[in-house]
């Protein structure tokens, strides 16, 4: 199975990202090229393929300027396994907590689910047919072998009628007795060390084999549809094939986004009081980023060609404060711009599911027609920009806090305003935010 967008050119990738993320052209371009290089690598001769290493990316920029969003959107669009982790969540091997190898184990689980869902989608009609036939067998028991032709024709007619009713949902409340196979979803904690995972898995497989078989249950047709769907997907889809495809996809297409990498950098200024476990985490990350084999419950995964994108604000530390070996593994550096007033205005209105669209849709549910005037939008962007300047710069996330403050009252009274048109103009925005923005201390707490 080929990923749906594996063959997109860098320009097409950037064009797609433009729908959702405003500005940050440099970052989009860098990532688009890194992804395209993977596709190019796969086309190369086997003799050179393994020597072409992924060009990992280090993104530097404040929070809320679109670092994670760029990576997440891309992975979703390309059907690639993607995981976002915070560097600060991991501890050095030997300490209690998560070891960095669990990143790869989690990525494999994500990949398995992704591929399984794709297979289920591709086999939807087979699954539907299986479910329908199993239920109809119960509602209309098949004719005995030597039934006359007339009986067979009558049976086929009523079978078709029954099928139509079933599809229309008219039989959903009927009770039928059905044999349902037991399928237990594996629950294994990926935080455990590999040896413990093996023990847990062998125990769960023992319990599964004990509880295998099927049991007869009386259920409504609606419930039967759900249970049979699960059974059908287990029977019709080859788990081994899914496992192979998922591992292939992780090894040649996985993306790991490590956020807050700057928080594990050890600044040279306060080296004496620095936390040794921070450097330890960096050293543990090294082999994974450089390329090593990680044991997962689905098999070994080679991390050589997984794309790592690290990101951080680097306020207190610099990229050069990371250990040299790790720095060297992130050859592509991109600085993301802080958001200008203009960018904030575009973010409010332009992306496919922009904030303005989200709020108007949410209030439509209550029957309120929310309308934002142009001048009000400009004022919202202006106020957000000021708040970012005066206090911490939290990028586009500031828009969320500002918008909540503006829409708060109408949101609260929505049920009494059903059928009304509610206009948000510049005066309203200023009335709600003017006082708050003027006083820096209040801004700090409220926005």
C-alpha positions as CSV (number, residue, x, y, z in Angstrom):
1,X,0.0,0.0,0.0
2,X,1.4,3.4,-1.0
3,X,0.7,6.4,1.2
4,X,-1.9,8.7,-0.4
5,X,0.4,11.7,-0.9
6,X,3.8,10.2,-0.9
7,X,4.6,11.7,-4.3
8,X,3.7,15.3,-3.6
9,X,6.3,17.9,-4.7
10,X,7.7,20.4,-2.2
11,X,5.6,23.2,-3.8
12,X,2.4,21.2,-3.4
13,X,3.2,20.4,0.2
14,X,3.7,24.1,0.9
15,X,0.5,25.0,-0.9
16,X,-1.4,22.5,1.3
17,X,0.1,23.9,4.5
18,X,-0.8,27.4,3.5
19,X,-4.5,26.5,3.9
20,X,-4.0,25.9,7.6
21,X,-0.9,27.8,8.7
22,X,-0.2,31.5,8.1
23,X,3.3,32.7,7.2
24,X,6.4,30.8,8.3
25,X,7.4,30.2,4.7
26,X,11.0,29.2,5.6
27,X,9.8,26.5,8.0
28,X,7.3,25.1,5.5
29,X,9.9,25.0,2.8
30,X,12.5,23.3,4.9
31,X,10.0,20.6,6.0
32,X,8.6,20.1,2.5
33,X,12.1,19.5,1.2
34,X,13.0,17.1,4.0
35,X,9.9,15.1,3.2
36,X,10.5,15.1,-0.5
37,X,14.0,13.8,0.1
38,X,12.6,10.8,1.7
39,X,10.5,10.0,-1.3
40,X,13.6,10.6,-3.5
41,X,15.6,8.2,-1.3
42,X,13.1,5.4,-1.8
43,X,13.6,5.7,-5.6
44,X,17.4,5.3,-5.3
45,X,19.4,2.2,-6.0
46,X,19.6,-0.1,-2.9
47,X,23.4,0.3,-2.8
48,X,23.1,4.0,-2.0
49,X,19.7,4.1,-0.3
50,X,20.9,3.2,3.2
51,X,23.6,5.8,3.2
52,X,21.2,8.7,2.6
53,X,20.4,9.9,6.1
54,X,17.3,11.9,6.9
55,X,18.0,15.6,7.3
56,X,16.5,16.2,10.8
57,X,15.2,19.7,11.6
58,X,15.6,22.0,14.5
59,X,12.8,24.6,14.8
60,X,13.5,27.6,16.9
61,X,10.6,29.9,17.8
62,X,8.2,31.1,20.5
63,X,5.2,29.0,21.5
64,X,2.1,29.4,19.4
65,X,3.7,30.3,16.1
66,X,2.9,27.0,14.3
67,X,5.8,24.6,14.9
68,X,3.8,21.6,16.0
69,X,0.9,22.5,13.7
70,X,3.1,22.3,10.6
71,X,4.4,18.8,11.4
72,X,1.1,17.5,12.5
73,X,-0.8,18.6,9.4
74,X,1.8,17.1,7.2
75,X,1.7,13.7,8.9
76,X,-2.0,13.6,8.7
77,X,-2.1,14.5,5.1
78,X,0.5,12.0,4.1
79,X,-0.9,9.1,6.1
80,X,2.4,8.9,8.0
81,X,2.8,7.8,11.6
82,X,3.4,10.9,13.7
83,X,4.1,11.3,17.4
84,X,4.6,14.5,19.3
85,X,6.5,14.2,22.6
86,X,7.9,16.7,25.1
87,X,11.6,16.2,25.8
88,X,11.0,17.0,29.5
89,X,8.8,14.0,30.0
90,X,11.7,11.6,29.6
91,X,14.3,10.5,32.1
92,X,17.7,9.0,31.8
93,X,17.9,5.2,31.7
94,X,18.1,3.9,35.2
95,X,15.8,6.5,36.7
96,X,12.1,6.0,37.3
97,X,10.0,7.3,34.4
98,X,9.8,7.0,30.7
99,X,12.8,6.0,28.7
100,X,13.3,7.5,25.3
101,X,12.8,4.2,23.5
102,X,9.2,4.3,24.5
103,X,8.8,7.1,21.9
104,X,9.5,4.5,19.1
105,X,7.2,1.9,20.8
106,X,4.4,4.4,20.9
107,X,5.1,5.4,17.3
108,X,4.7,1.8,16.2
109,X,1.4,1.5,18.0
110,X,0.2,4.7,16.3
111,X,1.3,3.2,13.0
112,X,-0.6,0.0,13.6
113,X,-3.8,1.8,14.3
114,X,-3.3,4.1,11.3
115,X,-2.8,1.2,8.9
116,X,-5.5,-1.0,10.5
117,X,-8.0,1.9,9.9
118,X,-6.9,2.2,6.3
119,X,-7.4,-1.5,5.8
120,X,-10.8,-1.5,7.4
121,X,-11.8,1.5,5.2
122,X,-10.6,-0.3,2.1
123,X,-12.5,-3.5,3.0
124,X,-15.6,-1.7,4.2
125,X,-17.9,-3.3,1.6
126,X,-16.7,-6.8,2.5
127,X,-17.2,-6.1,6.2
128,X,-20.7,-4.8,5.5
129,X,-21.6,-7.9,3.5
130,X,-20.4,-10.2,6.2
131,X,-22.4,-8.4,8.9
132,X,-25.5,-8.2,6.8
133,X,-25.4,-11.9,5.9
134,X,-24.8,-13.0,9.5
135,X,-27.8,-11.0,10.8
136,X,-30.1,-12.1,7.9
137,X,-29.2,-15.8,8.6
138,X,-30.7,-15.3,12.0
139,X,-33.7,-13.4,10.9
140,X,-34.5,-15.7,8.0
141,X,-33.0,-19.2,8.6
142,X,-31.8,-20.7,5.2
143,X,-34.1,-23.2,3.4
144,X,-33.4,-26.9,3.8
145,X,-31.3,-28.5,0.9
146,X,-34.0,-30.0,-1.2
147,X,-36.5,-27.1,-1.3
148,X,-38.5,-26.6,-4.5
149,X,-37.6,-23.8,-6.9
150,X,-40.7,-21.9,-6.0
151,X,-39.8,-21.9,-2.4
152,X,-36.3,-20.7,-3.3
153,X,-37.6,-17.8,-5.3
154,X,-40.0,-16.8,-2.5
155,X,-37.1,-17.0,0.0
156,X,-34.9,-14.8,-2.2
157,X,-37.7,-12.2,-2.4
158,X,-38.2,-12.0,1.3
159,X,-34.4,-12.1,1.8
160,X,-34.1,-8.9,-0.4
161,X,-37.0,-7.2,1.4
162,X,-35.5,-8.1,4.8
163,X,-32.1,-6.7,3.6
164,X,-33.6,-3.4,2.6
165,X,-35.4,-3.1,6.0
166,X,-32.1,-4.0,7.7
167,X,-30.2,-1.3,5.8
168,X,-32.8,1.3,6.6
169,X,-32.5,0.5,10.3
170,X,-36.1,-0.6,10.7
171,X,-35.0,-3.9,12.3
172,X,-32.6,-2.3,14.8
173,X,-34.7,-3.1,17.9
174,X,-35.4,-6.7,17.0
175,X,-33.7,-9.2,19.4
176,X,-31.7,-12.0,17.9
177,X,-29.5,-14.7,19.3
178,X,-26.0,-14.6,17.9
179,X,-22.6,-16.3,18.3
180,X,-19.9,-13.7,18.8
181,X,-16.2,-14.6,18.9
182,X,-14.2,-13.1,21.7
183,X,-11.7,-10.6,20.6
184,X,-9.7,-8.9,23.3
185,X,-7.8,-5.8,22.5
186,X,-4.3,-6.1,23.8
187,X,-3.5,-3.7,26.6
188,X,0.2,-3.6,27.2
189,X,1.8,-0.6,28.9
190,X,4.6,0.7,26.6
191,X,6.2,2.4,29.5
192,X,7.5,-0.8,31.0
193,X,11.0,-2.1,30.2
194,X,11.1,-4.6,27.2
195,X,11.5,-7.6,29.5
196,X,8.4,-6.8,31.5
197,X,6.4,-6.1,28.3
198,X,7.3,-9.7,27.1
199,X,6.0,-11.1,30.4
200,X,2.8,-9.1,30.2
201,X,2.3,-10.1,26.6
202,X,2.8,-13.8,27.3
203,X,0.3,-13.6,30.2
204,X,-2.3,-11.8,28.1
205,X,-1.9,-14.4,25.4
206,X,-2.5,-17.2,27.9
207,X,-5.7,-15.5,29.1
208,X,-6.8,-14.9,25.6
209,X,-6.3,-18.6,24.6
210,X,-8.4,-19.6,27.7
211,X,-11.2,-17.2,26.8
212,X,-11.1,-17.9,23.1
213,X,-14.1,-19.4,21.3
214,X,-17.4,-17.8,21.1
215,X,-20.5,-17.2,23.2
216,X,-24.1,-17.0,22.3
217,X,-25.8,-13.8,23.3
218,X,-29.2,-12.3,22.9
219,X,-28.8,-8.8,21.5
220,X,-30.6,-6.2,19.5
221,X,-29.8,-6.1,15.8
222,X,-28.2,-2.7,16.4
223,X,-25.8,-4.2,18.9
224,X,-25.2,-7.2,16.7
225,X,-24.1,-4.9,13.9
226,X,-21.4,-3.4,16.2
227,X,-20.1,-6.7,17.5
228,X,-20.1,-8.4,14.1
229,X,-18.2,-5.5,12.6
230,X,-15.3,-6.1,15.1
231,X,-15.4,-9.8,14.3
232,X,-15.5,-9.2,10.6
233,X,-12.5,-6.9,10.6
234,X,-10.5,-9.5,12.6
235,X,-11.5,-12.3,10.2
236,X,-11.2,-10.4,6.9
237,X,-8.1,-8.4,7.6
238,X,-4.7,-10.0,7.8
239,X,-3.1,-8.8,11.0
240,X,0.4,-10.0,9.9
241,X,0.1,-7.8,6.7
242,X,-0.9,-4.8,8.9
243,X,2.0,-5.4,11.2
244,X,4.5,-5.5,8.3
245,X,3.1,-2.5,6.6
246,X,3.0,-0.5,9.9
247,X,6.6,-1.3,10.6
248,X,7.6,-0.4,7.1
249,X,5.8,2.9,7.4
250,X,7.5,3.7,10.7
251,X,10.9,2.9,9.4
252,X,10.7,4.8,6.1
253,X,8.1,7.4,6.9
254,X,7.7,8.0,10.6
255,X,8.0,11.5,12.0
256,X,8.9,12.2,15.6
257,X,8.3,15.7,16.8
258,X,10.3,16.4,20.0
259,X,9.0,19.6,21.6
260,X,10.7,21.7,24.3
261,X,14.2,20.4,23.4
262,X,15.6,23.6,24.8
263,X,14.4,22.6,28.3
264,X,17.0,19.7,28.3
265,X,19.8,21.9,27.0
266,X,22.3,22.7,29.7
267,X,23.2,26.4,29.6
268,X,27.0,26.9,29.9
269,X,26.5,29.8,32.4
270,X,25.1,27.7,35.2
271,X,27.0,24.5,34.3
272,X,27.9,23.7,37.9
273,X,24.3,23.6,39.2
274,X,23.0,21.9,36.0
275,X,20.8,18.8,36.2
276,X,22.8,15.8,35.2
277,X,19.7,13.9,34.1
278,X,19.1,16.5,31.3
279,X,22.4,15.6,29.7
280,X,21.5,12.0,30.3
281,X,18.3,12.4,28.3
282,X,20.3,14.0,25.5
283,X,22.7,11.1,25.4
284,X,19.8,8.6,25.4
285,X,18.2,10.4,22.5
286,X,21.4,10.2,20.5
287,X,21.3,6.5,19.4
288,X,17.7,6.8,18.4
289,X,18.3,9.9,16.3
290,X,21.5,8.5,14.9
291,X,19.9,5.2,14.0
292,X,19.6,2.1,16.1
293,X,17.3,-0.9,16.6
294,X,14.5,-0.6,19.1
295,X,12.6,-3.7,20.3
296,X,8.8,-3.3,20.2
297,X,6.1,-5.9,20.8
298,X,5.5,-5.9,17.0
299,X,9.1,-6.6,16.1
300,X,12.4,-4.7,15.8
301,X,12.3,-1.2,14.4
302,X,15.4,0.5,12.8
303,X,15.3,4.2,13.5
304,X,17.8,5.2,10.8
305,X,15.3,6.8,8.5
306,X,12.8,8.2,10.9
307,X,12.5,12.0,10.5
308,X,13.1,13.8,13.8
309,X,11.9,17.4,14.2
310,X,13.0,19.1,17.4
311,X,11.6,22.4,18.5
312,X,12.0,24.8,21.3
313,X,11.8,28.5,22.1
314,X,15.5,28.7,23.2
315,X,14.9,31.7,25.5
316,X,17.1,30.6,28.4
317,X,19.5,28.4,26.3
318,X,20.9,28.3,22.8
319,X,21.0,25.5,20.3
320,X,24.8,25.4,20.9
321,X,24.0,24.4,24.6
322,X,22.9,20.9,23.4
323,X,25.6,18.3,23.4
324,X,27.6,18.5,20.2
325,X,26.7,15.0,18.9
326,X,23.0,15.9,19.2
327,X,23.4,19.3,17.5
328,X,25.1,17.6,14.7
329,X,22.1,15.3,14.1
330,X,19.9,18.3,13.4
331,X,21.6,19.9,10.4
332,X,18.5,21.9,9.2
333,X,17.9,24.9,11.4
334,X,14.8,27.0,10.9
335,X,13.8,30.1,12.8
336,X,10.1,30.8,13.0
337,X,9.0,34.4,13.1
338,X,7.0,36.0,15.9
339,X,3.5,36.8,14.8
340,X,2.9,40.3,13.6
341,X,-0.4,42.1,14.0
342,X,-1.1,41.4,10.3
343,X,-0.3,37.7,10.7
344,X,-2.7,37.5,13.7
345,X,-5.5,39.0,11.7
346,X,-4.9,36.5,8.9
347,X,-4.9,33.6,11.4
348,X,-8.2,34.8,12.8
349,X,-9.9,34.6,9.4
350,X,-8.0,32.7,6.7
351,X,-7.3,29.1,7.7
352,X,-9.8,26.5,6.7
353,X,-11.1,26.1,10.2
354,X,-10.3,29.6,11.5
355,X,-11.2,30.7,15.0
356,X,-13.9,33.0,13.7
357,X,-15.5,30.1,11.8
358,X,-15.3,27.9,14.9
359,X,-17.1,30.5,17.1
360,X,-19.8,31.2,14.5
361,X,-20.5,27.5,14.0
362,X,-20.6,26.9,17.8
363,X,-23.2,29.6,18.3
364,X,-25.2,28.5,15.3
365,X,-26.0,25.4,17.4
366,X,-27.9,27.7,19.7
367,X,-29.6,29.4,16.8
368,X,-27.5,32.6,17.2
369,X,-26.1,34.2,14.1
370,X,-22.7,35.7,15.1
371,X,-21.3,38.4,12.9
372,X,-17.8,40.0,13.2
373,X,-17.3,43.3,11.5
374,X,-14.0,43.9,9.7
375,X,-13.0,46.7,12.1
376,X,-13.7,44.4,15.1
377,X,-11.4,41.7,13.6
378,X,-8.6,44.3,13.2
379,X,-9.1,45.4,16.8
380,X,-8.9,41.8,18.1
381,X,-5.7,41.2,16.2
382,X,-4.3,44.6,17.5
383,X,-5.3,43.8,21.2
384,X,-3.8,40.3,20.9
385,X,-0.6,41.7,19.5
386,X,-0.3,44.3,22.3
387,X,-0.9,41.6,24.9
388,X,1.8,39.5,23.4
389,X,4.2,42.5,23.4
390,X,3.5,43.5,27.0
391,X,3.6,40.1,28.6
392,X,4.8,36.7,27.4
393,X,4.6,36.1,23.7
394,X,2.4,33.1,23.3
395,X,1.7,33.6,19.6
396,X,-1.6,32.6,18.1
397,X,-2.8,31.1,21.4
398,X,-3.3,34.7,22.5
399,X,-6.2,34.9,20.1
400,X,-8.0,32.2,21.9
401,X,-7.9,34.0,25.2
402,X,-8.9,37.3,23.7
403,X,-11.8,35.7,21.7
404,X,-13.1,34.0,24.8
405,X,-13.3,37.2,26.6
406,X,-15.2,38.9,23.8
407,X,-17.7,36.1,23.2
408,X,-18.1,35.2,26.8
409,X,-21.4,37.0,27.5
410,X,-23.2,36.1,24.3
411,X,-22.0,32.5,24.9
412,X,-23.5,32.6,28.4
413,X,-26.9,34.0,27.3
414,X,-27.1,32.1,24.0
415,X,-30.3,30.2,24.8
416,X,-32.2,33.4,25.4
417,X,-31.0,34.9,22.2
418,X,-32.2,32.1,19.8
419,X,-32.9,33.5,16.3
420,X,-31.0,36.7,16.9
421,X,-28.2,38.2,14.9
422,X,-25.4,39.3,17.2
423,X,-23.0,41.8,15.7
424,X,-19.5,42.2,17.2
425,X,-18.1,45.6,16.3
426,X,-15.0,47.6,17.2
427,X,-16.8,49.4,20.1
428,X,-17.7,46.0,21.7
429,X,-14.1,44.7,21.4
430,X,-12.7,47.9,22.9
431,X,-15.3,47.9,25.7
432,X,-14.4,44.3,26.6
433,X,-10.7,44.6,26.3
434,X,-9.6,48.3,26.5
435,X,-9.3,48.4,30.3
436,X,-7.5,45.1,30.5
437,X,-4.9,45.9,27.9
438,X,-4.2,49.3,29.4
439,X,-3.0,47.9,32.7
440,X,-0.1,45.5,32.2
441,X,-0.7,43.7,35.5
442,X,-4.3,42.9,34.7
443,X,-3.3,41.7,31.2
444,X,-0.9,39.3,32.7
445,X,-3.7,37.6,34.7
446,X,-6.6,37.8,32.4
447,X,-5.3,37.3,28.9
